[in-house]
Amino acid sequence: GMKKGVPDWCLPVPKGIYHGLFLEFKSKDGRLTKEQFLYLKRLSEHLYKVAVPRSLDQAIEVLRSYYASA
C-alpha cells in the first residue's frame, strides 16, 4: 500500500517555480487527515504546488492555472 498521507494524484511536470503538482481530492465536507496535511505541507516547502480540490471543476481549474504558469 501507499504511505499514509501521500496525495491522490501527482503531475511530475515542472512549471514556473514549481517542481510538480500534487492533488488531494476531497468531497465538499471532507477533511484532510493529519498525515495528509503534513505531507502536503512538506511538499509545498520543497516547491511543489499542492491543492485540495473539492469538485471536478475545481480540479480542472487548478490544472489550467498550473499549466498557464510560466
N, C-alpha and C positions, 0 to 999 in steps of 0.2 A: 504494500500500500504506500500511499504518499505520506510524507512527513506532515504532522499537524501544522496547520496554518498556511500551507502552500496555496497560493491563489489558483482559481479555477482555470485561468487562461493566460497564456504568455505570448507576446508577439516580440520575438528577438530581433527587431529591426531598429537600429539607432535613428533618431530624428532629433535635430537641434541639439540641445544639451543632454538629451536622454539616451541611455544605452538600450532601452526597450520599454515595452508597455506590459503591465500586469493588470488583469481584471479579476475582481472577486464579485461574482454575481450574487445578488441578494434580492429577496422579494421586497415588496413595499414596506413590510413590517419587520423584515429580517435584520438580525444584528450580527455584527462581527464577533467571533469568539476572541478571547484574549490572545490566543496564538495567532489568529489571522491578523489582528490589529498590530501586534508586534512584528510579524513578518512583513506586512505592508510598510510599516514604519522603517524597518531596516532597508528594504528595497528603495524607498524614497531617499533615504540618507545616502545611498550609493548611486544616486542619479538615475533611477528608473522611474518612469511615470507610473503612478498607480491610480486606480479608480474603482469605485464600488457602484456600478450601475444597478438601478432598481427596476429597469424595464428594457425591452429591446431597443426602444427609441433612444434611451439614454446611452446604451452601449454603442449604438451606431454613431451618435453624436461624438462620443469620446474618440472613436476610431477616426472619424472625419477630422476632428480637431487635431488629433495626433499626427495624421498624415499631412495636414496643412502646415504643421510647424516646420520651420527652416531646418 
